Amino acid sequence: MIATAAGPAATPPAGSVHWYAWLYTPSPSRPLTAAWFSLESELRSIVAANIDHGVSHLKLQWWKDEIRRLESGQPRHPLTQALWQAQPGVPHAWRPLHAAIEGLEQELASASYESERQLEGYFARAAGFHCTLALALEPAREPEPLERLGRALGRSVRMVEVIRDLRQDAVMGRVFLPLDWLGEHGISHVELRSKDGGDGARRCLARLAERSRSAWAMACAELAQMADGNLRGLRVLGALHAALLDRIARQGFAVGRHRIDLGPLDSLWTAWRSARQH
């Protein structure tokens, strides 16, 4: 735990992708990074399958108000207080969280996406989490490049999560694939919930994987222009998800049979190597 005047922000679980990103963040910025990861986990837990939708909507509304209070320097929750203490006076850094909460509302509503353009709108909102972290880590830098970095990184990371969790999400009634892609391959929601998933679903996932790789390449291009150790953790976070995507692809996108993870040795090697590139 990292002690703050507002309360403790938990260090991410050892060995997780968040932990490696935290570990390779310079020490002065670790309290901010730990609070940010805790906040993201807190918000994502609201849309978990075992929580009543009415309660979830009320919680998300409360958090919308809390983000406004954070922007004005008057947060109430221990995690937002920890963020403000770690990085006060940067209201523009917290604004992307409004979009991130809108993305969570779409998840809660089990929104469907007619086209890739509509799905891209969801990914852009979900990337608000990473936009916030990039802006908060570098408050003195021009915000536009950091926003581009956050959007690209956030989209890439979320797409990898969607690919990995396809079956789990489908069981919950959440499908993060465009309906026109599903129609093109004759895929039903029943198939997405099956352990096999079918060849059509795997082709859709391969297509989404290419979008993720393109977004990660954009993030790397932005990072190359910044060369600042404060952002090293973001590089590690993206590299770990990119490595996970490569492993999923090597296994033929067979994500319905079991959860595919990197494993401790590959995670350690990927994190160390990506941190040295910065």
Solvent accessible surface area in square Angstrom, and as a share of the most:
residue,aa,sasa,rsa
1,M,156,0.70
2,I,32,0.16
3,A,96,0.74
4,T,29,0.17
5,A,101,0.78
6,A,26,0.20
7,G,18,0.17
8,P,75,0.47
9,A,0,0.00
10,A,44,0.34
11,T,43,0.25
12,P,10,0.06
13,P,102,0.64
14,A,86,0.67
15,G,42,0.40
16,S,36,0.23
17,V,50,0.29
18,H,43,0.19
19,W,57,0.20
20,Y,13,0.05
21,A,1,0.01
22,W,34,0.12
23,L,56,0.28
24,Y,43,0.16
25,T,2,0.01
26,P,37,0.23
27,S,73,0.47
28,P,120,0.76
29,S,12,0.08
30,R,63,0.23
31,P,46,0.29
32,L,6,0.03
33,T,3,0.02
34,A,0,0.00
35,A,0,0.00
36,W,3,0.01
37,F,5,0.02
38,S,23,0.15
39,L,1,0.01
40,E,10,0.04
41,S,61,0.39
42,E,67,0.30
43,L,0,0.00
44,R,58,0.21
45,S,56,0.36
46,I,5,0.02
47,V,7,0.04
48,A,39,0.31
49,A,74,0.58
50,N,138,0.71
51,I,45,0.23
52,D,93,0.48
53,H,98,0.44
54,G,40,0.38
55,V,65,0.37
56,S,0,0.00
57,H,90,0.40
58,L,131,0.65
59,K,90,0.38
60,L,1,0.00
61,Q,86,0.38
62,W,95,0.33
63,W,11,0.04
64,K,42,0.18
65,D,52,0.27
66,E,0,0.00
67,I,0,0.00
68,R,124,0.45
69,R,43,0.16
70,L,0,0.00
71,E,36,0.16
72,S,75,0.48
73,G,24,0.23
74,Q,129,0.57
75,P,17,0.11
76,R,158,0.58
77,H,44,0.20
78,P,61,0.39
79,L,19,0.09
80,T,0,0.00
81,Q,56,0.25
82,A,3,0.03
83,L,0,0.00
84,W,61,0.21
85,Q,95,0.42
86,A,38,0.30
87,Q,36,0.16
88,P,75,0.47
89,G,54,0.52
90,V,13,0.07
91,P,46,0.29
92,H,56,0.25
93,A,0,0.00
94,W,0,0.00
95,R,129,0.47
96,P,24,0.15
97,L,0,0.00
98,H,46,0.20
99,A,33,0.25
100,A,1,0.00
101,I,0,0.00
102,E,77,0.34
103,G,1,0.01
104,L,2,0.01
105,E,47,0.21
106,Q,40,0.18
107,E,11,0.05
108,L,1,0.00
109,A,68,0.53
110,S,45,0.29
111,A,31,0.24
112,S,69,0.45
113,Y,6,0.02
114,E,99,0.45
115,S,35,0.22
116,E,56,0.25
117,R,212,0.77
118,Q,88,0.39
119,L,3,0.02
120,E,59,0.26
121,G,24,0.23
122,Y,0,0.00
123,F,2,0.01
124,A,42,0.33
125,R,85,0.31
126,A,5,0.04
127,A,0,0.00
128,G,3,0.02
129,F,2,0.01
130,H,7,0.03
131,C,7,0.04
132,T,0,0.00
133,L,2,0.01
134,A,0,0.00
135,L,1,0.00
136,A,1,0.01
137,L,6,0.03
138,E,21,0.10
139,P,46,0.29
140,A,106,0.82
141,R,70,0.25
142,E,118,0.53
143,P,43,0.27
144,E,92,0.41
145,P,34,0.21
146,L,1,0.00
147,E,55,0.25
148,R,109,0.40
149,L,0,0.00
150,G,0,0.00
151,R,104,0.38
152,A,2,0.02
153,L,0,0.00
154,G,0,0.00
155,R,42,0.15
156,S,5,0.03
157,V,4,0.02
158,R,19,0.07
159,M,3,0.01
160,V,1,0.00
161,E,29,0.13
162,V,1,0.01
163,I,0,0.00
164,R,43,0.16
165,D,21,0.11
166,L,10,0.05
167,R,77,0.28
168,Q,108,0.48
169,D,16,0.08
170,A,2,0.02
171,V,94,0.54
172,M,56,0.25
173,G,39,0.37
174,R,17,0.06
175,V,12,0.07
176,F,6,0.03
177,L,0,0.00
178,P,0,0.00
179,L,56,0.28
180,D,75,0.39
181,W,7,0.02
182,L,6,0.03
183,G,58,0.56
184,E,116,0.52
185,H,53,0.24
186,G,60,0.58
187,I,18,0.09
188,S,51,0.33
189,H,81,0.36
190,V,100,0.58
191,E,64,0.29
192,L,1,0.01
193,R,93,0.34
194,S,45,0.29
195,K,127,0.54
196,D,75,0.39
197,G,10,0.09
198,G,15,0.15
199,D,87,0.45
200,G,9,0.09
201,A,2,0.01
202,R,51,0.19
203,R,131,0.48
204,C,0,0.00
205,L,1,0.01
206,A,37,0.29
207,R,80,0.29
208,L,3,0.01
209,A,0,0.00
210,E,90,0.40
211,R,77,0.28
212,S,1,0.00
213,R,82,0.30
214,S,67,0.43
215,A,0,0.00
216,W,38,0.13
217,A,60,0.46
218,M,110,0.49
219,A,0,0.00
220,C,39,0.23
221,A,59,0.45
222,E,30,0.14
223,L,1,0.00
224,A,69,0.53
225,Q,152,0.67
226,M,13,0.06
227,A,84,0.65
228,D,41,0.21
229,G,24,0.23
230,N,35,0.18
231,L,0,0.00
232,R,68,0.25
233,G,4,0.03
234,L,2,0.01
235,R,25,0.09
236,V,0,0.00
237,L,1,0.00
238,G,2,0.02
239,A,14,0.11
240,L,1,0.00
241,H,8,0.03
242,A,24,0.18
243,A,21,0.17
244,L,12,0.06
245,L,3,0.01
246,D,61,0.31
247,R,56,0.20
248,I,0,0.00
249,A,30,0.24
250,R,171,0.62
251,Q,81,0.36
252,G,36,0.35
253,F,24,0.10
254,A,9,0.07
255,V,12,0.07
256,G,9,0.08
257,R,145,0.53
258,H,104,0.47
259,R,136,0.50
260,I,4,0.02
261,D,69,0.36
262,L,16,0.08
263,G,31,0.30
264,P,109,0.69
265,L,143,0.71
266,D,56,0.29
267,S,10,0.06
268,L,91,0.45
269,W,132,0.46
270,T,10,0.06
271,A,0,0.00
272,W,108,0.38
273,R,110,0.40
274,S,4,0.03
275,A,9,0.07
276,R,165,0.60
277,Q,117,0.52
278,H,58,0.26
